[in-house]
Amino acid sequence: MTDAELLAAADAIAERAYAPYSNFHVGCAVLCRDGHVIEGVNVENAAYPLGVCAEKTALSRAIVEGYRPGDFTVVATTASPCGGCRQWLAELQVERVVFRNGDRVVVMTADELLPEQFEL
């Protein structure tokens, strides 16, 4: 699957986001090493800190399905990942991240997105 196809999948799934407060719908599509694609969306909550990002939703789903760090080749998301999601991308050893930043499509490694990341 190409980066463009994966970003198109993220665009399509973004419509399912639950974003009644911001109306900012974000979709994420994760390409696993075995070719499986796992999708996620942002889910808001009236208590704002309790909402979850699309990247966390998709990656959490992947973990539930048995995937582990190193199993993820590309994460495509419709918006630039937040700082917390960048840590998730780094910890789960995502090889490449594709996202929209305004009118541009950006491709970076997790290390480029989050230099000096936290490690135990």
Residue pairs with C-beta under 8 A, 6 or more apart in sequence:
1 31
1 35
1 37
1 74
3 74
3 76
3 96
3 98
3 105
3 107
6 29
6 31
6 37
6 74
6 76
6 98
7 29
7 76
7 78
7 98
7 100
7 105
9 27
9 29
9 37
9 39
9 76
10 27
10 28
10 29
10 39
10 54
10 76
10 77
10 78
11 27
11 78
12 27
13 27
13 28
13 29
13 39
13 40
13 41
14 25
14 26
14 27
14 41
14 54
14 78
15 25
15 27
16 27
16 41
17 25
17 26
17 27
17 41
17 42
17 43
17 54
18 41
18 42
18 43
18 44
19 25
19 26
19 42
19 44
20 44
21 44
21 46
21 48
22 44
24 42
24 79
25 41
25 42
25 78
26 41
26 42
26 53
26 54
26 77
26 78
26 79
27 39
27 40
27 41
27 54
27 77
27 78
28 39
28 40
28 41
28 53
28 54
28 55
28 57
28 58
28 75
28 76
28 77
28 78
29 37
29 38
29 39
29 58
29 75
29 76
29 77
30 37
30 38
30 39
30 40
30 58
30 59
30 62
30 72
30 74
30 75
30 76
30 94
31 37
31 72
31 73
31 74
31 75
31 76
32 38
32 62
32 67
32 71
32 72
32 73
33 70
33 71
33 72
33 73
34 71
36 65
38 58
38 59
38 61
38 62
38 65
38 67
39 58
39 61
40 54
40 55
40 56
40 57
40 58
40 59
40 60
40 61
41 54
41 57
42 51
42 52
42 53
42 54
42 57
43 51
43 52
43 57
44 51
45 51
53 81
53 82
53 84
53 85
54 77
54 78
55 75
55 77
55 81
55 85
55 88
55 89
56 84
56 85
56 88
58 75
59 72
59 75
59 88
59 89
59 92
62 71
62 72
69 91
69 92
69 93
70 92
70 93
72 92
72 93
72 94
72 95
73 94
73 95
73 96
74 94
74 95
74 96
74 97
74 98
75 89
75 94
75 96
75 97
75 98
76 97
76 98
76 99
77 97
77 98
77 99
77 100
78 99
78 100
79 99
79 100
79 101
80 99
80 100
80 101
80 106
81 89
81 97
81 99
81 113
83 114
86 110
86 113
86 114
86 117
87 114
87 117
87 118
89 97
89 110
89 113
89 114
90 110
90 111
90 113
90 114
90 117
91 117
93 110
94 110
95 109
95 110
96 107
96 108
96 109
97 107
97 108
97 109
97 110
97 113
98 105
98 106
98 107
99 105
99 106
100 106
110 117
111 117
